[in-house]
Amino acid sequence: MLPSNQPEADSAEPVLVENGKLSTLSCDIFIFFRAPEDDFIPYHPSVDGQLTMALLKEIADRKCYRAMRFTTLIIAAYVGNEQLVKKLLRKGMDPKQKDINERSAIWWAQGMGS
């Protein structure tokens, strides 16, 4: 929940919460759509477990990731799972396909140091 002095964000616009403040500026790490709690289910290894191909497909099908147009390749690149990235590339996934912010899996991999 946002502090009461923070403005409400337009639900159709990506928002960033940084240091407890709401902003519509983009960020290299955490960008998401403001949505009801049950719509935003981020991947976290301590909750979801180790990333596997089956789990990756389930994560990519979550409403929040579909809204951001995150492909399985983008998610694997963001997480830094080199083994899954290589497997997806061998299957023909396009590394230049972009998310809603015009960022490709290549961009995400470079940003995560992979």
C-alpha positions in Angstrom: 0.0 0.0 0.0 1.3 3.5 -0.9 1.7 6.1 1.8 -1.4 8.4 1.9 0.6 11.4 0.6 1.4 9.5 -2.6 -0.8 10.1 -5.7 -2.7 7.2 -7.2 -1.3 6.0 -10.5 -3.2 5.5 -13.7 -3.7 1.7 -13.9 -2.8 1.7 -17.6 0.6 3.4 -17.1 3.7 1.7 -15.8 4.7 2.9 -12.4 7.8 2.7 -10.3 8.0 2.7 -6.5 11.4 3.8 -5.4 12.2 4.6 -1.8 8.5 4.6 -1.0 7.7 7.2 -3.6 5.5 6.6 -6.7 6.8 7.8 -10.0 5.9 7.2 -13.7 9.6 7.3 -14.6 11.1 4.2 -16.1 13.6 2.1 -14.2 16.1 -0.6 -15.3 15.1 -3.0 -12.5 11.5 -2.9 -11.3 8.8 -1.7 -13.7 5.3 -3.0 -13.3 1.7 -2.1 -13.8 -0.3 -1.0 -10.8 -2.9 -3.7 -10.4 -4.9 -5.5 -7.7 -2.6 -7.6 -5.5 -3.8 -10.9 -7.0 -2.9 -9.6 -10.5 0.7 -8.9 -9.7 2.5 -12.1 -8.9 6.2 -11.7 -9.4 8.7 -14.6 -9.7 10.9 -15.0 -6.7 13.1 -18.1 -6.3 12.5 -18.4 -2.6 8.7 -18.6 -3.2 8.5 -20.3 -6.7 11.6 -22.4 -6.5 14.4 -22.9 -9.0 13.5 -21.7 -12.5 12.7 -24.6 -14.8 11.2 -24.6 -18.3 7.8 -25.6 -17.0 7.9 -22.9 -14.3 9.2 -20.3 -16.8 6.1 -21.0 -19.0 3.8 -20.6 -16.0 5.4 -17.4 -15.0 5.2 -16.0 -18.5 1.5 -16.7 -18.5 0.9 -14.6 -15.4 -1.3 -11.6 -16.1 1.4 -9.1 -15.0 4.1 -10.5 -17.3 1.7 -10.8 -20.2 0.7 -7.1 -19.7 4.4 -6.2 -19.9 4.8 -8.5 -23.0 7.6 -10.4 -21.3 8.4 -13.6 -23.2 9.9 -16.7 -21.6 13.2 -15.6 -23.1 13.0 -12.1 -21.6 12.2 -13.6 -18.2 15.1 -16.1 -18.4 17.5 -13.3 -19.5 16.3 -11.0 -16.7 16.7 -13.8 -14.1 20.2 -14.5 -15.6 19.5 -18.2 -16.2 22.0 -18.8 -19.0 21.0 -22.5 -19.5 17.4 -21.7 -20.1 18.3 -18.7 -22.4 20.5 -21.0 -24.5 17.7 -23.6 -24.7 15.1 -21.0 -25.7 17.4 -19.6 -28.4 18.0 -23.2 -29.8 14.2 -23.5 -30.0 14.1 -20.4 -32.2 12.9 -17.7 -29.7 13.7 -14.2 -31.1 16.2 -12.4 -28.9 15.2 -9.1 -30.5 11.5 -9.3 -29.6 10.7 -6.4 -27.3 8.6 -5.9 -24.2 6.2 -3.0 -23.6 9.1 -0.7 -22.9 10.9 -1.7 -26.1 13.5 -3.7 -24.3 14.6 -7.1 -25.7 16.0 -10.2 -24.0 19.4 -8.9 -25.1 18.9 -5.7 -23.3 17.7 -7.5 -20.1 20.7 -9.9 -20.3 23.2 -7.1 -20.6 21.5 -5.2 -17.7 21.7 -8.3 -15.5 25.4 -8.9 -16.3 24.7 -12.2 -18.2 
